[in-house]
Amino acid sequence: MKPYDAIVVGSGFGGAVVACRLAERGRSVLVLERGRRWARQDFPRPGQKDAPWWFEADEAPVANQTSARWGRHSCLPARTGLFERRRFPSMQVIVASGVGGGSLVYTNVQKVPPAEAFRGWPAPLALDYLRSCYERVREMLEPAPIPHDLERIRAFEAVHRRAGLADRVERPPLAIYWGEGDAERLNRFGAPQLPCNLCGLCLAGCDRHSKNTLDLTYLKRAEALGAEVWPLCEVVRIAPRDSGYEVVFRRLAGGTEAGKQGSKPFAPRSGAHDKEAGRQGEEKVVARAVFLAAGSLGSTELLLRARDLDRTLPNLSPRLGSNWSPNGDFFALLLDSALPIQPTVGPSVAAACDASDAGFYALEGAIPSSLATGHRTTVTWITRLVSWLRLSFLRRAREAAETRSCGDEEAERLLAYMGSFFLMGRDESSGRLVLDPSGCLQLLWHPAAGEALFARMRRYLEELGRAYGGAMLIPQPWWPLSPGTVHPLGGCPMGRDPSDGVVDSYGRVFGYSNLYICDASIIPRALGVPPAMTIAALAEHIAEHVTRSP
């Protein structure tokens, strides 16, 4: 069995960066990704029959004891959709699934956190130290503020002026190809792209490939330099072997969506892997070094299993699973704005309010008309609820507001004066990931954690709602619904030693040479801004250190 120099588990903002930089240095690299490749025409769309939205597992367990203890991951998936939803008693977590990871479905915001977000990180990590790493990410993803003057941006800026917050408003850099007209181009890595058409469906995958996603940038370059990317391969076990590591995985080909949409199984090179891994349906590959980049939940779960169930990595830090955070994710909806907003036009995010002195960052968001079309019943229900509440828009004349048609006059009237807002903040990062007695991953997160932060967010949103002249629907502690996040951080935090963290400031796992983690799990506390750029910058930092080593 021919070993690789490096195996990278996951292809998101950590894995893609490391794979690219290692390939540039001539290392043989294999990327194992549990999701599928997504071509333009493959992304799910609202109203589409049997749309591949969810990554879900079948009910039939694999016939081996250790895998059976792994609960929901004990079987091959029946569906290989774009999102995976993990439900815990006090939190719901939604993460992406696909080659390119979270870049496929994020808001495209490339934001550097304030200096105070790095307080307490192990040396040498600080904002000034990481600036060169952030710059390398900019060079690859080419973020730029939206060049269009949209109604929703003008409204957002106007209400912040009314609230005395004009100096905090910004148009954040977005990793989007804006272009002109509708002509296709090849980007610098050879990937075809069409200019953004302002449809607002960034969070559901871009069917024009206007987003500068990782599969079109870092991974595209890595593969051009010889790196191999195997989709639909879920890693289940990691163990030291000789002078490196053995990585055991299962193919997920054969899932219903994979079959319908034409995803191709990987084509491993001869001699590079072993089908006789010792357990039914498992295969293995070996490498001198392993880089875990499966995300906060994925990497932490793999290492918890390796330490507590498989006992292949028994010396992992007791801090494993700690410092988990939802990055202060908070969502709100505005109805009945006095100003036209037109949220149906533009990217998923176009403007933001940087309230870092209060510990949070606020983004205004799109509400795509196709989403309203695909969920017309929901929009109609909201309209009727608004009518029942007798909100003031029923009693005052409305100026005309153009909006992309969703085929329902009443819903269009509501949409034109509706807004959505996504906030992130520096919460307490006090969550913990553990395995329960059956071997399933569980999240210990107290609902009151971060309530002081959320109270500040609510006050801001209330003020914003008044400035818009509308009704802001703000989540409250007494709401029966559990909170959710799309930005899970922590679980394998950086620290100064094993009593303080799972990895050091260079991503090296304490107690195990040539085992690295390079994803959101190593971030020791909430950033309070979209984390994508920081994850990529940390991966640049880790890759630079590795490639300089002999």
C-alpha positions, 0 to 999 in steps of 0.5 A: 500500500503506497502511502501519501505524504498527507491525508486531509479529512474534509474540504472546507476552509481549513482542508482546502487551504492545507491541501493546496499549499501542500500540493504547491510544495510537491507533497502527495495529498489525498482529500477525503470528503464525505459530501459529493461534488456539486455542479451548477445544475445539481444544487437544490432549489425551492419548490424543486421536487425531491430536491437534495437538501439534506444529508441524512443517514439510513436506519439500517446499522452496519454490522460491527460493534464499534460502528454500531456504537456510533449512533447516527453515523452507523450506516451508509447515508440514504441521502447525500444532500447539501446540508446536515442538521444535527439536533441536540436538546439545547441547540440545532446545528446546520453544516454543509456537505460537499466538496468545498465545504461551507464555502458552497452555502455561506454568505461570502463575507470575508471579515477580519475579527477585531484584535480583542477577539484574539485575546487569550490565544496561544502565542504567537497568534494575534491579529498583527501576526496573522495579517499576512495569512489573511492577505493570502486568503484575499489573494485567493478568494478575491473578495470585494464589496458589492458594486451595486447600489441596492434599495436594501443597502440604502434603507440599511444605511438610512436607518443607522443614520437615524439611530446615530450608528452611521459610522458602524455601517459597512459593505463587507468584502464578498467572495463573489465574481461580480463581472459585467453583463452575462458573459462566462469567464475562466477564473485564474484557476481555470474554473468557468464562472458567470457574473452574479445575477443578484438572485439572493440564493447564495445560501443554497449553492450558486448555480452560476458559480459566481461565488469564489468557492473553495472548489473553484479556487484552492481545491482547483489549484490543488487538483491541478498540482496533483492532489486527489479529492475523493468525494463521498468518503466518510472517515470513521477511524484514525490510528497511528501506524509505523511512521504515520497514520492509517485512515479508515473510511467508508464510501457513501456512493449509492445514496439516492441523491448521488445516484439521481444527480450523477455524482461519481465515486472516486477513482483511487490510484492503483496501490494507494488504498486497501479494501481489506481494512478488516471490517465490512464496507471499510477501506483504508489509506495511509499517510505520513501526516493527517490533517483533520478539517471535518469541522467543529462537530466532525473533527471533535467526534472523530477524536472522541471516538479515537480516544474513548471508543476505538482507543487508537489515540488514548493520549488526547488532551482531556480538553477535547470537546471543550470551548464549543461555541455557536459564535453567538448566532442570532436571527431576526425578521422585520415586518412592515418597514416604513421604507421599501427594502426589496430583499429579493434583489442582491446577494445573501448579504450586502451590508453590515453593522460592525458593533465590535465594541458591543461584542457583535456584528450584524448583517442584513440579509436577502429573502429570495423571491424563489424562496417565497415561490417555493414556500408560498404557503409559509409566506401566505401564513405570515401575511395572514398573521400580520393581518391578524396582528393589525400591523400599521401597513394595512392602514397606510398607503404604500409607495410603489416598490419593485420586487421580483415576482413570487406570483402572489400579490399579497406576498409580494407586498409583504416581501417588499417591506420585509427584512432579515438580519443575521447577528454573530457575537462573542459569547462565553464559548462554554459548550462541551461536546461529549459521547453519550453511553451509546457512543453518540455525539452530544452537546452540553450547552446551557440555554442561558449561555451568552444571554448577556450578549443576546440582550445587547443584540435585542436592544440593537434590533429593537432600535433598528426596528424603530428606525425602520418604522416596522415590527421586528420579530426578535427571538426571546429566551421564553420561545419554545424553539431551541436556538440554532447555529450555522457557525459552530466553533471549538471542540479541539481548542488551541492551547499552551499545553495539553491541560489548556487545549487539544492542539498548539498554536500550529495546529499540532495535536498534543501527544501525537506527531504529524497529526494536525487539526486545521478547521473551526474546531481549534478556534478557542472562543467565539469570533463574533464575525463570520469565521470563514476568513479566520479559519482559512487564515489559520490554515494558511498559518499551519500550512506555512509552518508544516511546509517549512519543516523538513 
